[in-house]
Amino acid sequence: MSIAIITGSSGLIGSEAAEFFHNKGIEVVGIDNDLRSYFFGKESSTAWNTERLRKKLKRFSHFSIDIRNQEEIFNIFKQRGSEIKWVIHTAAQPSHDWAAREPFTDFTVNANGTLVLLEATRQFCPEATFIFTSTNKVYGDTPNELPLIETKLRWELDSKHPYFQYGIDESMSIDNSKHSLFGASKVAADILVQEYARYFGMKTGVFRGGCLTGPMHSGAELHGFLAYLVHCGVNGKPYNIYGYGGKQVRDNIHSFDLVNAFWHFSQNPKSGAVYNMGGSRHSNCSVLEAIQKIEQLTQLPFRYQILNQARSGDHIWWISDVRRFQKDYPQWNYQYDINSILKEMVEIQMGTHSQRKVA
């Protein structure tokens, strides 16, 4: 049976990928040692999701292994060899704030861990498709140099700018900008994945995500924008907005839509491909706009304060141009927009969710 190895399998994207590929008749090997609870506290543990997958998926096995552990990772790959057809790498230290606390941890998880997985793939299953969940933080704070206009609820790009209609494409430079240490470690991993394609001929795809979201996110203040925002709105917990008047814009892509893009890529992989992948103009909002939508959905007042100090390296406005991916894979399309994303997340947290639609 064909095997998909998924790192970060208990996280937002990893668990979505585990279910999606399992539903295609594929055996799933999940690797996740719940470092998220170390990064963000016990309340952000993904152990609950591990147990959910174990109970729900018949062809799922879980290994609590650190991706930096070369010996143990190599053993998993060596035992399964050419049966491994896909390696979906979603494990990461995901917060640019947290990275500054422990730079060595951040870099070794994001960069060294990716190198271990690439080398395991090259040695034991070189024909497998390697999919990497990168980030728009590889562009640093260059997007903040765009000509932005402040409106009542959001910052918006000048309508005359080439990025206005579709968003930011892959031609934006990653040089001469402030990345945060997290952004730097993800740049290292991003380039490694590309290089293994160019140097060794492997089939790799890099997906530079905007705001990745969905109901399986164990959201925390330092990571998981919409999930944590919804949690605060439903539970009456105060929320801190860091800088930019709460008008900073994010494009939000549902985990299902991202993993569906992974699937389309895996059916006809292109070596060394790089894609900006987010909600695009189809699905985006500012923090203040999201708060308004959550208040409408919950019928509850939202408690928040806007702090003057922005997070270092944070984007004021980010919308992904996904046309490169759509050109390569025209059968892919969104199932969710910002309204349906928030509706699902609020309903799940309030216990009123109906069955999710399927592809």
NORZI-V55165 format. One record per backbone hydrogen bond with DSSP energy under -0.5 kcal/mol. CO is the residue of the C=O (numbers start at 1). NH is the residue of the N-H. Records with the same first field share a line. If there is no record, write none. Layout:
BEGIN
CO=NH, NH
END
This chain:
BEGIN
2=27
3=85, 86
4=6, 29
5=88
6=9, 31
7=90
8=11, 14
11=15
12=16
13=17
14=18
15=19
16=20
17=21
18=22
19=23
21=24, 26
22=25
27=4
28=30, 61
29=6
30=63
31=8, 9
34=37, 38
35=38, 39
36=40
37=41
41=44
42=45
46=49, 50
47=51
48=52
49=53
50=54
51=55
52=56
53=57
56=58
57=60
59=28
61=30
63=32, 65
66=69
68=70
69=73
70=74
71=75
72=76
73=77
74=78
75=79
76=80
77=81
80=83
81=84
83=3, 85
85=129
86=5
87=89, 131
88=7, 90
89=133
92=94
95=99
96=100
97=100
98=101, 102
102=106
103=107
104=108
105=109
106=110
107=111, 112
108=113
111=115
112=116
113=117
114=118
115=119
116=120
117=121
118=122
119=123
120=124
121=125
125=128
128=130, 203
129=87, 131
130=205
131=89
132=134, 207
134=209
135=138
136=139
137=140
139=142
141=144
142=145
143=146
146=148
147=158
149=156
154=151
156=149
158=161
161=164
163=167
168=321
169=172
177=179
179=183
180=184
181=185
182=186
183=187
184=188
185=189
186=190
187=191
188=192
189=193
190=194
191=195
192=196
193=197
194=198
195=199, 200
196=200, 202
197=201
202=204
203=130
204=272, 273
205=132, 207
206=208, 275
207=134, 209
208=277
209=136
210=212
211=253
213=255
214=217
217=219
220=223
223=220
224=228
225=229
226=230
227=231
228=232
229=233
230=234
231=235
232=236, 237
239=241, 305
240=242
241=243, 307
242=311
243=246
244=247
246=288
247=155
248=287
249=318
250=252, 285
251=211, 253
253=213
254=258
255=259
256=260
257=261
258=262
259=263
260=264
261=265
262=266
263=267
264=267, 268
265=268
270=273
273=206
275=208
277=210
279=282, 283
280=283
283=252
285=250
286=290
287=291
288=292
289=293
290=294
291=295
292=296
293=297
294=298
295=299, 300
301=303
302=304
303=239
305=241, 307
307=243
308=310
311=314
316=249
319=168
320=322
322=326
323=327
324=328
325=329
329=332
337=341
338=342
339=343
340=344
341=345
342=346
343=347
344=348
345=349
346=350
347=351, 352, 353
348=351
END
